[in-house]
Amino acid sequence: MLKLRNSIVLSYIFFFHGALSAQSGQLIPNYFRSPVDFTYNISGNFCELRETHFHAGIDIKPSTSGSKDKIYSIGDGYISRIRVSAGGFGRAIYIDHPDVGYTSVYAHMDIFYDNIENQVKKYQMAQESFEVDFLPEQDVFPIKKGDVIGIMGNTGFSFGKHLHFEIRDTKTEKPINPFLFGMDVSDTSAPSFISLAVHGLDSELYKICDIRIPAETAENGIIKMVDPILVPAQSVGIAIHAIDKSDNSHNKLGIYGLHMYVDDTLKYSYHLDKVSFDQTRQIIGFYDYEVKKEENKTYALCYKYPGNNLEFLNKTGSGIIEMYTAKDRNVRIEIEDFRRNKKTIHFLLRRSEILSEVNVKSFQKLIPVHEDITIHEKNLFVNFKENSLFRNIRFNLTANTVEGKETQYDIHEGQEPVKSPIEIGIKPDHPIIDKKDKAVILMINGKNRKVNYGGRWNDGFLTTKIREFGTFSFGYDTLAPDIRSIDFVSKVGKRNKFRFKLNDNMSVRGDYASQLTYKVWINDIFIISPYSTKTGILEVPIGDLFSGTYQLRIEARDHSDNLAIFSAPFFKK
């Protein structure tokens, strides 16, 4: 009977998997329960536009500000992964539901429940690490629908108590919109257009002009702009700034779907039902990256760069609108939320009689989006692989030399989005005597702030992979991290913990640079001590110690193996 039941459920899923936008709004009606036991609101929805990724789940707000809300398994299955991180998801549990082929994810939890918490502590002690990531065998933590697995929290890179909740396809690990499983929220109002941007584009999709138009008040969900928008360009791309809100919440959410029609022909559309982690960084080619960097405003593009291959984009075309000398283009954009509440904006585009002069800045080389090219300059190489970029770029590279110092290389412009990591290599200008293991590639930000990109030696070059353009240089990291006491005292009464601030002299970024690590011992016994990359605060628990004299030792190491030590005795009354 079990095999028959599973085959029926799986057949149902596979039948609908290719059509996630079914009007029913549910992929498996009534199969999963809610992860909380109250009617919830959300502070973030699925595929919401974050700076460098699509939001892969929904963020469920607590029932009240001071509540300790229990988190429940949404269905039968087993715990397949447990992760404790100083940043990221913080304390997170992954539950596989093999009957239906999905995995649910619960992140930023405060504590795990009972035997889960005990097992995590055993693993932390065995690994001598606060941060752990392990995959229990299937029979270790069997779970039933409705089992309590933990308490909602604010751990990891979280800025307020909430549950980050995901549902993934177990086989592909693709996140799927939880609303498709009946977990949506009450929403009776349509999304809102905040502003419209009209981009005049040249042959390489660089902006000739950027015309911003505040959206007008809608009547019956429709905005009609009476006067044509004059555009001094032969090609046009549209971008929108839009938000949604659910009932009983003031949080600004992302929209669910968009359709753009030009002269009643569909030119660009999508529904945000699922997204691949392999593609999530393509978000920086999905919105206007230049405006985000310079103005911190998010305008979603209604046109597609040649290197953008996001799976959820409809295959109807690029969204680029060609302008005619004697004919207006009639544009209609519809946006909607998951409940199919819609807002529509109508406007006409008219080509100006006089076109803007295409003022192409001087550049050294055109880098095609679909080719492998390596650029050399002095002691630097930049290695572009096919599909490193979203569009062909007019590339510039400048070497800035200062006597007695390492050359700083301005690698193109920071406003240009990078699709996938680009390898660079720098050969030092000066001989290395005894610091080769401390060598790193540095990114120089404004006010001379340095970001450590790490590096690996290859044929005399220190190499790394960068995800953004900017100023880079060869350098060294020789300074140890700083361990600063916040409230350590040598004589302790009823206090249950000490707090310390851990700082490194520079932040790290990229695949070749590792974060700061640390360990804590009391009387040479490893102590599980929570640390937050968000605050930089390390907490050393001492509440369970008996009266007596103890020796505390903290070690912190950075990417270059620079070691800092704090060691001091204390007396517990």
N, C-alpha and C positions, 0 to 999 in steps of 0.2 A: 504493500500500500504506500509506503514511504517513497519508493522509487517512482511509482505512478504519479503521486502528488507532485514530486519535484519536477517530473517531466512536463506536467501540465503547466506549472508555474513558469518554468523556464521557457516553454514554448510561447506562453503569453508575452513574456519579456522580449524574446527575440523578434516576435511579430511586430512589436511596437518600437523596437530600439532604433529603427531608421526613421521614425516619425515622432520625435519627441515633442513636437509642437501640437500634438493632438488637442482638439478643442475641449476635450474633457479636462485637460490640465493635469491629469494624473497618469503616471506610468504604470504603477501597480496600485490600484485603488484599495485603500484601507488595509494594506499589508503591514506597513510600519506604523508605530505609534510616535508620539512626540517625544523628544529627548528631555522635556521638562513637564511638570504636572500642573502648569497654569497656562492661561491664554496669554501668549507672549507677543511682544513687539520686537522689531529688529532695528539695529543701528547700522547694519550693512547688508546688502543683498548680493545675490550671486552675480559674478562677473562684473561687479562694480569696478570702475576704473581707478586703480591705485597707480602710484607713480611708476613702478617697474613691473607690475603684474596685474592680471585679472584676479579679483577676489574669488577664491575657489569655493566659498561656502556662504552661509548666512551667519550673521552675528546676532545672537539672541540676548536681549536685555534681561537683567534680573527682575524678579517680581516686584521688589522694593529695593531702595538704595542700600539698606543694611541687611538684606536677607542672605541666608545660607542655602541657596536653592540646590536641591538634589538633581543630579544628572542621571538619566535612565537610558538603558540600552533600548534602541528602537525596535529590535527584533531578536529572534533566536540566532545563536551563532557561537563564536568563540573569540577571545581577545587574541589578535594576531600580531600586535605590536604595541609596545609601551615605550614612550619617549619622555625623558626629562631634559629640558634645555634651559640654559641661562637666558637665551633670547628666543626668537621664533615662536613656536607653539607653546613654550613653557612645559607644563605637564599635560601630556596628551595620550589618549587611548584610541586604538584602532580596533574595530570589531568586524570580523568577516561574517557575512551571512550567506553561507554556501548554498542554501536552498534556492536563493534567487540571484546569486552572483554579484552581490554588491558588498561594499565595505563602508561602514560609517566611522566618522572621525570626530572626536570630542577634544577640543583644545582649550588651553589657558585655565585648566582646572586648578583649584586651590589644593585639594588633597584627593587621593584615590581612596576607595573604600576598602577597609579591613584587610582581607588576604592579599588584595592587589598591592596595597601600600606596603605591607610586610614583605612581599616578594621583591618589590622595587628596592627597599632598603637593603635586603640581602645582596641583591645584584650590585648596588652602589658600593657596598663594603667589599665585595669580591673584586670589583674593578678599581677600587679606591678612587672613585670619581663621583661627583654630584651629578654630572651629565651622563646619562646612559641612554642607550637605544637598543632594545633587544626584542627578539621575535620568539615568544613562548610557543611551545609545541601545542598542537590543536587540542590536546586533552588536559592541558594545565588549567585553563580558565574558561570552561564552558559557560555560556551566558544564555539566559532566557529573556524573552521580551519583557521589559518592565523591571529588570534587575537594576538596582542602584549601583553605579560604578564610581561616583565621586561627587564633589561639591563644586559648583560654579566658582570661578576665581578670576584672577588678574595676573597670572604668571606669564613669563616670557615677554615678548615684545607686544604688550597690551597696555592700553592707556585708559582703562576703566573696566570694571568687572563685567564680564559677558561670557557666553559660550560661543566659540567659533565652531560651527557644525558643518560637516561635509558628508556627502554621499558620493562614493566613487565606484566606477566599474572595477571589480576586483581584478579582472584579467588585464585590462589596459591601464588601470590606475587613473583613468580620466575622471575628473570631478563632473558631476551631473547636478543640475539645478534641483535642490531639495524641494522646491515648489512642485516639481513634477511627481512627487510622491505624496502629495496632499498636505504639505507642511507650510503652505503659504499663509499669509496674514490677511486680516480684513483690510480691503483697499477699495474704496468707492469713488475715488477722485482720479482724474487723468494726470499724467505727467505734465510738466510745464516747460515751455521754451523760455529760456532766460535771454539768450542772445543768438544772433545769426552772424556768421562770418562768410564773406564771399571772397575767395582767393582767385585772383588772376594768376595764371600759371604759364611758365615758359615751357620749352620743349623737354626739359629735364625735371619738370614739376617743382621748380623753385618758384617762390611767390614773387610776382610782379607787384601785386597790391594786396592789401588785406582790409576789406571794407567791413566794419562792424556795425550791426544794426540791432538795437534792443528790440525784443519781441513785444508786440502790441497785445492788449487784452483780448482774450478769445471770447467769441460769442458762440454758444452751443458747441464748444470744443474746436472751433475753427478760427484761425487767424488769417485774414485776407489783407495783404499789403497792396494798397491801391496803386501807388506810383511805381513804375519799373525801376529796377536797380541798374544804374549805368555802370558798366564794367569796361575798362580800357584794355581788354585782352581778348585773344582768340580762343583761349581755353580757360575754363572756370572749374574750380572745385568748391564745394560747400562744406562748411563745418558748423556744428551746433553745440551750444552750451545748454544742456537740459537736465532737469532733475525730476525725481518722483518722490512722493511721500505716501506712507501708508496711514490708515486711520489710527488715531490715538497716539501719534508719534510726531515729533518735530524734526526727526533726523532726515537729512537729505540723502536720498537713495539714487541709484542708477536706474536708467530705463531698461526695459526688457527687450523691446524690439523696435526696429526702424525700417521704413520703406520710403525710398525716394523715387518719384516719378518725374520724368521730363517729357512734356508733351504727351502725357498719359501712358508713357512706356516706362516700365520698371527698370531703373538703372543701378540701384544699389539697395541691398536689404540684408537684414540678419535677425535672428532670434537667439538670445543668449541661453541656450539649453545645456551646453557642455563645452568644456575647453580642455585642451591638452597642456600638461605641464611643460612639454617640449616647446609649445608655442606661446606660453604665457608672456614671455618677454616681448613678443611682438606688439604688445600694447603700446609701446612707445612709437610705433608706426601707425597705430590705430587712432591716436589723438595727435593734436598739433604740438609736437615736442618743443618747438621753438617758443611758442607762447607759454607752455608749461614752465620751461626753464626761466624765462625772463619775467613773466607776470604771475606765475603760479595759478593760472586759470586753465580749466580743462575743456577744450573744444574737441569733441569727437569728429573725426573726418568722415565725410560722406563720399569719399573717393579713396581709391586704393593705390598705394605705391606698387611698382612692379615686383618688389621683393616681398610683399605682404601676401602670405598664403594661409591666413587664418581659415580653419576648416568651417567655422560657422558663417562665414560670409557667403551670401548667395552668389551663384555663378553667373549672374546676369550681366556683369561687365565691371568696368573700372570705376564708374561713377563720374568720370570726367565729362564735362559738358562743353561741346564745341559751339562757338558763337558764330552767328551769321550776320551779314551786313544789313539785311533788310527783313529780318524776322526775329521777333522776341522768342525766348525760350520760356515755356510755362512750367514752373517747378512746383511740385507738391510733395511735402515731407510729412509722413505720419509717424508718430512715436506712440508707444503703448507700454503699459505695465502688464504683469502676468495675468491680471484679471481682465485683460482686453479693454481697459479704459483707455481711450485714444484722444490724442490732440493732433490737429492738422494745421499746417501753415502753408499758405499759397502765396506765390510771388512770381513776378516776371523779371527775367534778366534781359537786358538790352545792351548790345555792343555799342560802345561809344564810337563816334565818328573818328575821333583821334585816339589811337592806341598809345598806351604808355611805352616809352622806349625801353627795350629789354637791356637793362644796364648790367651786363655780366661782369662781375668782379674778376680781376686778373687771377689766373690759377695756373698751377704747374702741370697738372695732368688730370685727365678725365678718367675716373675709376668706374668701369662698368659694373653693374650690380651682379652680373652672371659670369664673371671671369675671375681667374686667379692671377693676382698681380703682386709683385714685391717691389717696394720703393726703397732706395738707399739714399742716405744723406749723411755725410761724414761718418761717424761711428754708430749710426743707427740704421736698422731696417724695419720696415712696416710690411707685414705679410697679410694681404687681403685674400681670403678664400672666397670661392663662389658663394653667394648669398650671405656674405658678411654684412651687406648693406640693404637698405630698403629701396634706394634709387641710385642712379648714376650720380656721382658726386664730383664737383670741381675741386680737386684736392690741392691743398697747400701744405707745405712743410717748411718750417724755419728753424735754423740752428742759431741759438743765442749763446755766444761764448763770452766768458769773463775770465780774465787772466787769473790763474791759480785755482779756479773752480771748475766743476764738471759742467759740460755743456747742457743747457736746457733746450729741449726740442718742443716747439709748438706744433703739435700734430693736428692739423686741420682745425675745425671750429667746434666748440662745445655744444652748439645748438643743433648739430646734425645727429640724428638717432643712429645707433649702431645695433644691427639686428642680432648678430652672434659675435662671440669674442674674436678680437683681432690680435694676432701675435706680433709683439714688437721685441726687438733685441737691441741692447745698448752695450757698446764696448767702452770701458772706462778710458778717460783721457789721460789719466795718470797711473803710474805703476801701483799695483796692490802688493803690499809687503806681507802683512799678517792679518788682514781683516776680510779675507775672501768669503768666509762663512757668515759674515755680517752684511754682505752686500745685498742691496735691494733696489728695485726700481721705484722711484717716488713720483707721485703726481703732485704738482704744485698748484694748489687752489688759490683763491684770493687771499690777500694779506699774508702770503707766504706760508699758508697752512699746508702741511704735507700729509699725503695718504700713502701708506705702504702697500705696494702691489706685489711684494715678495720677488721671487725670481729663481730661475734655474740656469746653471751654466751650460753653455753649448758652444763649443769651438771658439772660446774667447769672448762670446757675447753672453750677457745676462739677459735672459728672456722671460717674458710674462705674457699674459693675455689681458687685454683691456676691453671694457664694455662701453667706454665713452671716449670721445676725443678731448684733448686738452694739452697741458704742458707737462712733460715728463723728463726725468733726469736720473742718471746713475747716482746712487748714494749709499749710505751705510746706516744701520741701526745698531748702535753700541750702548744705548742707554737702557738700563733695567727698568722694569715697571716700578711704580710707586705704591707702597702699602702704607696707608695713613689711618691711624686709629681715629674712630669717631667717639667711642665711649669706653675704651679699655681702661680698667683700673686694676691695681695690684691686689686690692682687698675687695671681695665681692660679697654682698649680702644676698638679697632675694632675687637679684637679677637672673634672667634665664638665657641671656645671650650677650655676646660682644658684637659690635658692628665695626667694619673697616671699609675704607674706600680704596678700590683698586683702580689705578690709572696707568695707561701706557702713554708714551710720549707722542705717539701718532696712531691714528686709526688705520685699520687694514681693510683691504678690498680685493676681490678677485679670487680665482681658483688657486693661485700660487702663494697666497699669504694666509697664515693661520692666526686664529684669535688667541688672546691671552689665556693661559691655563694656570691652574692653582691647585694646591693641596693644603690640608690643615691637619695637624696632629696635636693631641694633648697627651703628654707623657708617652710619646712615640706610638700612640694608637691613632689610626686614621679616624677622622671625624667627618661625617656627612654635613657639609656646610653650604647652604643655599647661596647662590650668587645671581645677580641680575645684571645683564649687559645694559639694560635700559637705564638703571640708576648707578651702576658701578659699585653697588653696595654688597659686601660679603657679610653674612650672618653666621657667627660661630655659636652653636647651641651649648649651653653649660648648665641648663636647668636640672639635668639628671645626675649631676656630679654630687658626690658626698662631700662632707666637710674635709678639708685638707689642702695641701700645697700641690700645685700643678705647674707644668711647663707647657706653654703654648708655642707652637711653631707654625708659621705660614710661609709657604713658598709660592711665588708667582713667576711665570716664565712667559716671554713674548715670542714672536715668530722667529727671531734670530737667536733664541736660546739664552737671552740675557736674563739673569736670575736675580730676583729680589727676595730677601728673607726678613721676616719679623719674628723675633724670638724673645719671650719674656715670661717670667714666673708670675703666678697669681695665687692668692689664697682664697678658698671658698669657705665661708663661715658655716 
